Amino acid sequence: MKTIISFVIRYIPRKYLQLVSHLFLRVLAIFYKGNKVSCNVCGSNFRKFLPYGRKARENALCPNCLSLERHRLMWLFLQKETEFFTKKLRVLHIAPEICFIDRMEKLPNLEYITADLESPLAKVKMDVHDIPFEAESFDVVFCNHVMEHVEDDLLACKEINRVLKPEGWGIIQSPVYDLEKTLEDKSITEPAEKERRFGQRDHVRKYGKDYAQRLSKSGLNVTENLFVKTLPDNLVEKHALPENEIIFLCRKGSVSP
């Protein structure tokens, strides 16, 4: 199973996987039923989660809603640390994850807009470098695992900062590696070399420990939140949460002309 999943996510474009993978995995879910782990996004219980990743991680993917460790952590963070589920909010979700879309659309307090350049799941076709919405029009922006793909991450973050309301906030996650400084080299164009240097064939940089500081150069105020470290071990184990995942929480900062 690990080998199959690793091959599929490495070579099949994400936009196609988003259309069909959930149908196949829901069949597999029947064989994973149990009570050892619980997905806090969809409420399903399993003996374990599916492996996932190019170097497959055990106990990672919920076969029912397709949440990963980071999605379950983010959902819990939104529940415990924000008013996301109760306050009237206008939300822009860039590159929306399939595990969140239906659930967020059904929340009566949200005006929820999904957007992406390629995703067939998004309602608005949009380049994150040029967000087609007026300034200060959103209370919340989510943009997860996007910045490592885009040509100009600071321009993208400037656009997010522009469309956030004065008290607006968001979450911008990305793979962050044990590097002191982000690795970026625009002369690297071959997919195989990109994978070797940046971790994936469609990545254009490999973020290091300077991730929050780097994105803050856009005008956004990006801070590191170690929410997972505040949770009891049994809850982390029950939901198979990532033990060292930092939540990068952003708030509207100064807007450059």
JORA-V984283 format. One record per residue. PSI is psi as a letter, one per 20 degrees, with the letter a starting at -180 (999 if undefined). BURIAL is I if it has 16 or more other C-alpha atoms within 10 Angstrom, else O. D_LAST is the distance of its C-alpha to the last C-alpha in whole Angstrom. Layout:
PSI|BURIAL|D_LAST  PSI|BURIAL|D_LAST
This chain:
g|O|51  g|O|48  g|O|49  g|O|48  g|I|45  g|I|44  g|O|45  g|O|43  i|O|40  h|I|40  i|O|40  p|O|40  q|O|36  h|O|35  h|O|34  h|O|38  h|O|39  h|I|37  h|O|39  h|O|43  h|O|43  h|I|43  g|O|46  g|O|48  h|I|47  h|I|48  g|O|52  h|O|51  h|I|51  h|O|54  i|O|55  j|I|53  p|I|54  a|O|55  j|O|54  h|O|53  q|I|49  p|I|47  o|I|44  i|I|42  g|I|40  i|I|42  j|O|45  q|I|48  q|I|50  r|I|51  h|O|53  r|I|50  r|I|47  q|I|47  q|I|46  q|I|42  q|I|40  h|I|41  n|O|43  p|I|44  p|O|44  q|O|46  l|I|46  g|I|43  p|I|42  p|I|43  i|I|46  g|I|45  i|I|41  k|I|40  q|I|38  r|I|38  g|I|38  h|I|34  g|I|34  h|I|37  g|I|35  g|I|32  g|O|34  h|I|36  g|I|33  h|O|32  g|O|35  h|O|36  i|O|33  r|O|31  k|O|31  h|I|30  i|O|34  h|O|34  q|O|31  o|O|30  q|I|27  p|I|24  p|I|24  p|I|22  o|I|24  p|I|23  m|I|26  p|I|29  p|I|32  h|I|35  h|I|36  h|I|34  g|I|33  h|O|36  h|O|37  h|I|33  h|O|34  i|O|37  o|O|35  i|O|36  i|O|33  q|I|30  o|I|28  o|I|28  p|I|26  q|I|26  q|I|24  r|I|25  h|O|25  h|O|29  p|I|30  i|I|33  i|I|33  q|I|29  h|O|29  p|I|26  p|I|25  p|I|22  p|O|20  i|I|18  i|I|15  m|O|14  p|I|16  l|O|17  q|O|17  q|O|15  q|O|12  l|I|14  i|I|17  q|I|19  h|I|21  p|I|22  p|I|21  p|I|23  n|I|23  p|I|26  l|O|27  g|I|24  h|I|22  i|I|25  h|I|25  q|I|22  g|O|20  n|O|17  h|I|17  h|I|14  g|I|12  g|I|15  h|I|14  h|I|10  g|I|11  g|I|14  g|I|12  g|I|10  i|I|14  q|I|15  r|I|16  h|I|16  j|O|20  r|I|19  r|I|20  r|I|21  p|I|23  n|I|22  q|I|26  q|I|27  p|I|30  p|I|30  r|I|32  m|O|34  q|O|32  h|O|31  q|O|28  p|I|26  p|O|28  p|O|26  o|O|27  i|O|26  i|O|29  o|O|31  i|O|32  p|O|35  g|O|35  h|O|38  h|O|36  g|I|33  g|O|36  g|O|37  h|I|34  i|I|32  i|I|34  q|I|34  h|I|34  j|I|31  q|I|29  i|I|27  r|I|26  o|I|28  q|I|27  a|I|28  i|O|28  j|O|25  g|I|23  g|I|22  g|O|20  g|I|19  h|I|17  i|I|16  i|O|14  i|I|11  h|I|11  q|I|14  o|I|17  p|I|20  q|I|23  p|O|27  o|O|29  l|O|33  g|I|34  h|I|37  i|O|38  i|O|39  q|O|41  q|O|45  h|O|46  h|O|48  g|O|45  g|I|43  g|O|46  g|I|47  j|I|44  l|I|43  q|I|40  p|I|38  h|I|40  j|O|37  p|I|34  p|I|31  p|I|28  o|I|25  p|I|23  q|I|20  q|I|18  p|I|15  b|I|13  q|O|10  o|O|7  q|O|4  999|O|0
